[in-house]
Every structure is written in C-alpha cells, then in structure tokens.
Amino acid sequence: MRESIARVRALQRRDESGYTLVELLVVMGIFMGLMTIVFGIMLTMARQTKDNLARTEATEQVRIGLMQIDRQVRSGNVISDPAAETFAMSGADTHYSLRVYTQTDGVYQCVQWRVVFGATSEFGRLEYRSWKPSWQSTGGVESWRTVARDVVRPTSATVVETDPSTWPPFFVEQTNAESSSNAQTIRVTLRVKDPDQREDSKAATVTSTLTGRNTIFGYPADTCSPVPPA
C-alpha cells in the first residue's frame, strides 16, 4: 500500500515539474521544422500565383493584338510573305514583319505589323501602323503604335515544326487551298513573358493560323508597295 502511494506521489511530482530541457528542445525542433515546411509551401504558392498573374496579363495583351491581326488578315486582299519582308521595309528582321492590304467598312488601307527588340532589352514590342495606298501623293501614313509588350524571342534560331516555342512571329503556313497569293494563310506566333515573372519561369506561347479570304481574287501583289520609311 505504501509503495502504491509513493508511486502516485512520484508521478504527481513529475507532472508538477513540467518538461525537461531535452524534451523542450525536441518539441521546439519539431515545431520549427513544421513551420519551415509550412512557410516553404506558402512561399512557393505565392511565387507561382505571382507568375501566373503576370503571365496572364502579358498573354492578354498579345491576344488582343492577335484578334486585330485576325480581322485584318481575314478581310485582306493581299498578304505579303513575311519571308520577303526586309529590315528596310519595316525596321524588323525577316519573319518579324507582316504587311496586309485590307479593307474595313469599305475603306482600303495597307497595314503593317512588326515585332522589334531594343538593343539592350530581352523584351520586345508588337507594333502596328497603317497607310493609304496612295500615300506618296495624298499622305496618310500613321506612326507606329505599340499594341503589346514583353514579347520574347523564340527559344532557338532553328525552327522545329513540332515546337511552337521555336517559331518566328510570322510565316507562311503550308496549305493546299487555292490562292493567287503566296501567303494566303499566315501563322502568327508570339511568346510573352512578364518581367515580374521569375527568371526560370517559362514564357507563354500564343499561336494561331489566319487565312485571308479575299486573297483568291487576284489583287495586284504590289498594292502596298512602295512601303513608307520605317
């Protein structure tokens, strides 16, 4: 009986004495480990959310521009081959410029799109301008306007047919459709990456095939030539 009472009192004294230093250190170590894991997960999620928001914003700019290009190409009478465009014509490299003779509400005009990069920047701009076919005598040449920013170059100088990230902004899509223009169907591909994204995050690729419905009618190919100074 006395031994039982002694054991009970010993347990009571142990309960009153609390944890030992070693036990406290072990508990604190476990707690800190769990907190590190939780904060790591939260930080990763915050970075991913920031990247996604930045990518969505950059992509939205490009999609708006692509919709405008689509309207102009679909009503286009003459679509020049981007492979034939030169720096002197647009201020951009070959395959980085697109020229279309189009009409909107009965108004005929020449439009030109280009993707240009600054000398020290990895990010480019999607720009647009238009002019009247008779600009040499009547004027009517609009200045370049920026439609979208944060455009990045293809991942490779070598085009891989199965990899859209290597495609240039503008090129002729091979098609069997009857056409008097060498560039009736155009593939437009734009890669964007917001500067707020992490350096190791991937750029978003927006691509679409656009077809000029009126190019089958045989308009003169040089309607939008000569081109105003870029």
ZIVEN-V128002 format. One record per residue. N is the residue number from 1. RES is the residue in three letters. SS is DSSP state (helix for helix, strand for strand, loop for the rest). PSI is psi in whole degrees, -180 to 180 (NA if undefined). Layout:
BEGIN
n: <N	N>
res: <RES	RES>
ss: <SS	SS>
psi: <PSI	PSI>
END
This chain:
BEGIN
n: <1	2	3	4	5	6	7	8	9	10	11	12	13	14	15	16	17	18	19	20	21	22	23	24	25	26	27	28	29	30	31	32	33	34	35	36	37	38	39	40	41	42	43	44	45	46	47	48	49	50	51	52	53	54	55	56	57	58	59	60	61	62	63	64	65	66	67	68	69	70	71	72	73	74	75	76	77	78	79	80	81	82	83	84	85	86	87	88	89	90	91	92	93	94	95	96	97	98	99	100	101	102	103	104	105	106	107	108	109	110	111	112	113	114	115	116	117	118	119	120	121	122	123	124	125	126	127	128	129	130	131	132	133	134	135	136	137	138	139	140	141	142	143	144	145	146	147	148	149	150	151	152	153	154	155	156	157	158	159	160	161	162	163	164	165	166	167	168	169	170	171	172	173	174	175	176	177	178	179	180	181	182	183	184	185	186	187	188	189	190	191	192	193	194	195	196	197	198	199	200	201	202	203	204	205	206	207	208	209	210	211	212	213	214	215	216	217	218	219	220	221	222	223	224	225	226	227	228	229	230>
res: <MET	ARG	GLU	SER	ILE	ALA	ARG	VAL	ARG	ALA	LEU	GLN	ARG	ARG	ASP	GLU	SER	GLY	TYR	THR	LEU	VAL	GLU	LEU	LEU	VAL	VAL	MET	GLY	ILE	PHE	MET	GLY	LEU	MET	THR	ILE	VAL	PHE	GLY	ILE	MET	LEU	THR	MET	ALA	ARG	GLN	THR	LYS	ASP	ASN	LEU	ALA	ARG	THR	GLU	ALA	THR	GLU	GLN	VAL	ARG	ILE	GLY	LEU	MET	GLN	ILE	ASP	ARG	GLN	VAL	ARG	SER	GLY	ASN	VAL	ILE	SER	ASP	PRO	ALA	ALA	GLU	THR	PHE	ALA	MET	SER	GLY	ALA	ASP	THR	HIS	TYR	SER	LEU	ARG	VAL	TYR	THR	GLN	THR	ASP	GLY	VAL	TYR	GLN	CYS	VAL	GLN	TRP	ARG	VAL	VAL	PHE	GLY	ALA	THR	SER	GLU	PHE	GLY	ARG	LEU	GLU	TYR	ARG	SER	TRP	LYS	PRO	SER	TRP	GLN	SER	THR	GLY	GLY	VAL	GLU	SER	TRP	ARG	THR	VAL	ALA	ARG	ASP	VAL	VAL	ARG	PRO	THR	SER	ALA	THR	VAL	VAL	GLU	THR	ASP	PRO	SER	THR	TRP	PRO	PRO	PHE	PHE	VAL	GLU	GLN	THR	ASN	ALA	GLU	SER	SER	SER	ASN	ALA	GLN	THR	ILE	ARG	VAL	THR	LEU	ARG	VAL	LYS	ASP	PRO	ASP	GLN	ARG	GLU	ASP	SER	LYS	ALA	ALA	THR	VAL	THR	SER	THR	LEU	THR	GLY	ARG	ASN	THR	ILE	PHE	GLY	TYR	PRO	ALA	ASP	THR	CYS	SER	PRO	VAL	PRO	PRO	ALA>
ss: <loop	helix	helix	helix	helix	helix	helix	helix	helix	helix	helix	helix	helix	helix	helix	helix	helix	loop	loop	loop	helix	helix	helix	helix	helix	helix	helix	helix	helix	helix	helix	helix	helix	helix	helix	helix	helix	helix	helix	helix	helix	helix	helix	helix	helix	helix	helix	helix	helix	helix	helix	helix	helix	helix	helix	helix	helix	helix	helix	helix	helix	helix	helix	helix	helix	helix	helix	helix	helix	helix	helix	helix	helix	helix	loop	loop	loop	strand	strand	loop	loop	helix	helix	helix	loop	loop	helix	helix	helix	helix	loop	loop	loop	loop	loop	loop	strand	strand	strand	strand	strand	strand	strand	strand	loop	loop	strand	strand	strand	strand	strand	strand	strand	strand	strand	strand	strand	loop	loop	loop	loop	loop	loop	strand	strand	strand	strand	strand	strand	strand	strand	loop	loop	loop	helix	helix	helix	helix	loop	loop	strand	loop	loop	loop	strand	strand	strand	strand	strand	strand	strand	strand	loop	loop	loop	loop	loop	loop	loop	loop	loop	loop	loop	helix	helix	helix	loop	loop	loop	strand	strand	strand	loop	loop	loop	loop	loop	loop	loop	loop	loop	loop	loop	loop	strand	strand	strand	strand	strand	strand	strand	strand	loop	loop	loop	loop	loop	loop	loop	loop	loop	loop	loop	strand	strand	strand	strand	strand	strand	strand	strand	loop	helix	helix	helix	helix	helix	loop	loop	loop	loop	loop	loop	loop	loop	loop	loop	loop	loop	loop>
psi: <-45	-38	-39	-43	-38	-40	-41	-45	-37	-41	-39	-42	-38	-42	-39	-26	-17	-160	152	168	-41	-43	-41	-42	-40	-46	-44	-38	-44	-43	-45	-38	-44	-42	-38	-43	-45	-47	-35	-43	-43	-40	-42	-44	-39	-41	-43	-40	-42	-43	-44	-42	-43	-42	-40	-42	-45	-41	-37	-39	-47	-39	-38	-44	-40	-37	-40	-42	-42	-45	-42	-38	-43	-35	11	139	-34	128	115	146	122	-24	-20	-7	142	168	-35	-29	-33	-14	14	162	166	139	3	14	146	130	132	135	113	177	142	119	40	-1	120	138	161	133	150	133	148	157	120	152	143	162	-31	11	141	-9	135	-178	143	117	160	144	167	161	161	144	-26	28	-29	-29	-29	-10	-155	32	119	152	163	137	138	126	-36	149	-179	30	136	159	162	158	-16	148	-17	123	126	119	-32	0	99	-24	-13	-4	142	169	-41	130	161	128	125	129	154	3	143	131	143	-4	141	-6	49	-40	122	136	123	125	123	131	131	148	117	138	-22	-13	156	153	-35	2	153	149	154	140	124	121	149	149	125	136	129	110	-29	-1	-12	-7	-2	41	152	132	-22	22	-38	28	145	163	137	155	137	NA>
END
